[in-house]
């Protein structure tokens, strides 16, 4: 894969808050996660908080409760539940499985993780007429557009995401209204890129067709490009935190 070298890397902090809530602020695992994020922050790196992104989505306007919400994989389902807890927009939340994976040619394809095709997954759900489609990030827009295109005919959709790239959000807006939280402008992987902080230490951030998933620290050449001069310290912190998470039996955060 070509190394992404964005001018600005946006890092969503989904690492420190759940560890603080589970173990406390003074716990060694929380302190290590906080140290990692302090090392990550620097020139060309912007940290994003969950609360500000949720507030930005909600601030784009209120909605009557939807007949159903479709969360795109685990991340989309979590965001749908977080928004519903604050707004009561999504009383019925479904989840569909689809994710972007690297292929052998150095590009990306969609996989449904051994589940049926998207149209079949969606066709089996009780959706009603007004449907929200929710994901955490609209980066290339490939996943969101695929779900929207696979919805049954006659469904009126509205998309939601915590963060996204302006050009990709525009491609989704051509299909249905979309309410993003944080929006970044620029070319994918050249001007801007998004990652989750948890992806630095937990496998699954990088999914590969026919191969095991990786964490970002297992691609040290990417960390050199993102965090020049401090990448070695960051890789070491990632390895230590990965080991502590495994020791604690923590999978998904």
KANORQUI-V990819 format. One record per residue. N is the residue number from 1. OMEGA is omega in radians with two decimals (NA if undefined). Layout:
BEGIN
N	OMEGA
N	OMEGA
END
This chain:
BEGIN
1	3.02
2	-3.12
3	3.06
4	-3.12
5	-3.10
6	3.02
7	3.10
8	3.08
9	3.11
10	-3.08
11	3.09
12	-3.10
13	3.01
14	-3.06
15	-3.06
16	-3.07
17	-3.14
18	3.10
19	3.08
20	-3.13
21	-3.05
22	-2.99
23	-3.07
24	-3.04
25	-3.05
26	-3.10
27	-3.13
28	-3.10
29	3.10
30	3.11
31	-3.14
32	3.10
33	3.12
34	3.10
35	3.11
36	-3.13
37	3.09
38	3.08
39	-3.11
40	-3.12
41	-3.13
42	-3.12
43	3.07
44	-3.13
45	3.13
46	3.10
47	3.13
48	3.12
49	3.14
50	-3.04
51	-3.12
52	3.12
53	3.09
54	3.13
55	-3.13
56	3.08
57	-3.10
58	-3.13
59	3.13
60	3.04
61	-3.14
62	-3.14
63	2.91
64	3.13
65	3.10
66	3.07
67	3.11
68	2.99
69	3.09
70	3.06
71	-3.14
72	-3.09
73	-3.04
74	-3.10
75	3.13
76	3.10
77	3.13
78	-3.14
79	3.11
80	-3.14
81	3.11
82	3.11
83	-3.13
84	-3.13
85	-3.12
86	-2.98
87	-3.03
88	-3.14
89	-2.92
90	-3.12
91	3.11
92	-3.08
93	3.03
94	3.09
95	3.00
96	-3.11
97	3.00
98	-3.13
99	3.10
100	-3.14
101	3.06
102	3.05
103	-3.05
104	-3.11
105	3.14
106	3.08
107	-3.12
108	3.03
109	3.10
110	3.04
111	3.13
112	3.01
113	3.09
114	3.01
115	3.10
116	3.09
117	-3.08
118	-3.11
119	3.14
120	3.10
121	-3.11
122	-3.14
123	-3.14
124	-3.06
125	3.02
126	-3.00
127	-3.04
128	-3.06
129	-3.11
130	-3.02
131	2.98
132	3.05
133	-2.91
134	3.02
135	3.10
136	-3.05
137	2.91
138	-3.09
139	3.02
140	-3.06
141	-3.06
142	-3.07
143	-3.14
144	-3.14
145	3.14
146	3.13
147	-3.14
148	-3.11
149	-3.11
150	3.12
151	3.10
152	3.13
153	3.11
154	3.13
155	3.04
156	-3.01
157	3.00
158	-3.08
159	3.11
160	3.02
161	3.12
162	-3.05
163	3.14
164	3.10
165	-2.98
166	-3.09
167	3.13
168	3.08
169	3.10
170	3.11
171	3.07
172	-3.14
173	3.07
174	-3.14
175	-3.13
176	3.05
177	3.12
178	3.11
179	3.08
180	3.00
181	3.12
182	-3.13
183	3.09
184	3.11
185	3.09
186	-3.13
187	3.12
188	3.05
189	3.11
190	3.12
191	-3.06
192	2.99
193	3.12
194	2.92
195	2.94
196	3.12
197	3.13
198	3.14
199	3.06
200	-2.99
201	-3.10
202	3.13
203	-3.09
204	3.08
205	3.09
206	3.10
207	-3.05
208	3.11
209	3.08
210	-3.14
211	-3.11
212	3.09
213	-3.13
214	2.88
215	-3.11
216	-3.12
217	3.10
218	2.96
219	-3.04
220	3.11
221	3.06
222	-3.14
223	3.06
224	-3.14
225	-3.08
226	-3.01
227	-3.06
228	3.11
229	3.10
230	-3.07
231	-3.11
232	3.12
233	-3.14
234	3.10
235	-3.14
236	3.10
237	3.12
238	3.13
239	-3.14
240	-3.12
241	3.07
242	3.13
243	3.12
244	3.11
245	3.09
246	-3.12
247	3.13
248	3.13
249	-3.10
250	3.05
251	3.11
252	3.05
253	NA
END
